[in-house]
Amino acid sequence: MLRRELLLGGGAALVASPVCAHKAAHAGHGATGEYATFLAGVRRDAIAQGVSPSVVSQALALTSTPNPKVLQADRHQPEFTLTWAQYKDRVLTEKK
């Protein structure tokens, strides 16, 4: 039960702060001070949205440093590396 709450709370904490996530993803790999600030923002947002402080603490304890693979994936999202013509042809549909 605690594991489920931890996972749900951790997911909520990460989803709760997309602006902070964007800032953290674009910080340098060695920017532990910036990452700590990002995590403080995630903590604040998650608690404000009703996630218990103990669950937030447990979830954030699992990620003390930025994950280089996540940062690399974020920096190479197809939406940001394609030309407009490529994006339009590959991503957009008639419905969009």
C-alpha positions in Angstrom: 0.0 0.0 0.0 2.8 2.4 0.9 4.6 1.6 -2.3 1.5 2.4 -4.3 1.0 5.7 -2.5 4.7 6.5 -3.0 4.5 5.8 -6.7 1.2 7.7 -7.2 2.5 10.6 -5.1 5.8 10.6 -6.9 4.1 10.7 -10.2 1.8 13.4 -9.0 4.8 15.4 -7.8 6.5 15.1 -11.2 3.4 16.0 -13.2 2.6 18.8 -10.8 5.5 21.0 -12.0 6.1 20.9 -15.7 7.6 24.3 -15.7 10.2 23.3 -13.1 10.8 20.1 -15.0 11.6 22.1 -18.1 14.0 24.3 -16.2 15.7 21.2 -14.6 16.0 19.4 -17.9 17.8 22.4 -19.4 20.2 22.8 -16.5 23.7 21.5 -16.7 24.6 18.0 -15.6 26.6 19.4 -12.7 24.0 21.9 -11.6 23.1 20.2 -8.3 22.1 23.6 -6.7 19.7 24.2 -9.6 18.4 20.6 -9.3 17.9 21.0 -5.6 15.9 24.2 -6.3 13.8 22.2 -8.9 13.1 19.5 -6.4 12.1 22.1 -3.8 9.6 23.4 -6.3 8.3 19.9 -7.0 7.9 19.3 -3.3 6.0 22.6 -2.8 3.7 21.9 -5.8 3.0 18.3 -4.8 2.2 19.3 -1.2 0.0 22.1 -2.4 -1.9 19.6 -4.5 -2.6 17.4 -1.6 0.2 14.8 -1.7 1.3 14.0 1.9 4.7 15.5 2.8 6.0 12.1 3.9 5.2 10.6 0.5 6.8 13.5 -1.3 9.9 13.1 0.8 10.1 9.4 0.0 9.6 9.9 -3.7 12.1 12.7 -4.0 14.7 10.7 -2.0 14.8 8.4 -4.9 16.2 11.1 -7.2 19.0 13.1 -5.6 20.7 13.8 -8.9 19.4 14.5 -12.5 19.2 11.4 -14.7 21.6 12.0 -17.7 19.5 9.7 -19.9 16.3 11.7 -19.2 18.2 15.0 -19.9 19.6 13.7 -23.2 16.1 12.5 -24.3 14.6 15.8 -23.4 17.2 17.7 -25.4 16.6 15.6 -28.5 12.9 15.5 -28.7 11.8 15.1 -32.4 9.5 18.1 -32.1 12.5 20.3 -31.5 15.0 18.8 -34.0 12.8 18.5 -37.1 12.3 21.3 -39.6 8.8 22.7 -40.0 8.3 20.6 -43.2 9.5 17.4 -41.5 7.3 18.1 -38.4 4.2 18.8 -40.5 4.7 15.6 -42.6 5.5 13.3 -39.7 3.5 14.6 -36.8 0.5 16.6 -37.9 -2.6 14.8 -39.3 -5.7 16.2 -40.9 -7.5 16.1 -37.6 -4.8 18.1 -35.8 
